[in-house]
Amino acid sequence: MLIAPIAIGASMLVTFIIIPTFVPPPHPTDVCLKALNKETFQLFPRIQIFVDGHQKWLPDNVGRLPLNGKDCVRSIRTDQVGDVVHVEYVRPIRLTLDDFMNVYTNHTSMITVVDNSTTPAQLQTLNLTNYNIKYSYYSEQGNFVYVGKPSETPAFPSDNKLVDRIELASKSSTNK
């Protein structure tokens, strides 16, 4: 009579405590979504990029890189050229500019921006090591608050009112 309850208890212990301790689940930004625009949790924060004082746009393919030879769309991505980022997941998650930058750079020092000052708009690949970078977010006080690194920005809120900013200044132009 006691074998069944003991077996159930042991399996619950393994499932909920032992496995997550030794094999934690992947970070939400490392997960490939199975379907797009189907998840219950969706946010649309804005991220502005300025390069040497000129606003650039995010390309439409951030967070859409193949993984293990298969198409992969991440939980944080862009859907179109501009400054709007799409966060989508099966449950509410707290992501910041740091999470976006990890996906955007694909853990390298390179990013691609869209220069829409030309016709047609042109893609530019930038090596972040050639720039001094400032990160900021628009505060409730009505101004941008600078932070030392992207992980210090607030999490993207559910009201979609947060605006993060990345300012890149060429090291060659600041040394003159």
Sequence and secondary structure as in RCSB ss.txt:
>XXXX:A:sequence
MLIAPIAIGASMLVTFIIIPTFVPPPHPTDVCLKALNKETFQLFPRIQIFVDGHQKWLPDNVGRLPLNGKDCVRS
IRTDQVGDVVHVEYVRPIRLTLDDFMNVYTNHTSMITVVDNSTTPAQLQTLNLTNYNIKYSYYSEQGNFVYVGKP
SETPAFPSDNKLVDRIELASKSSTNK
>XXXX:A:secstr
  HHHHHHHHHHHIIIIIHHHHS    GGG   SSSS SSEEE  EEEEEETTEEEBB TTTT   BTTB    S
EE SSSBSB EEEESS     HHHHHHHHHTTSSEEEEEETTSSS EEEEEEGGGEEEEEEEE TTSSEEEESSG
GGS    TTS  EEEEEEEEHHHH  
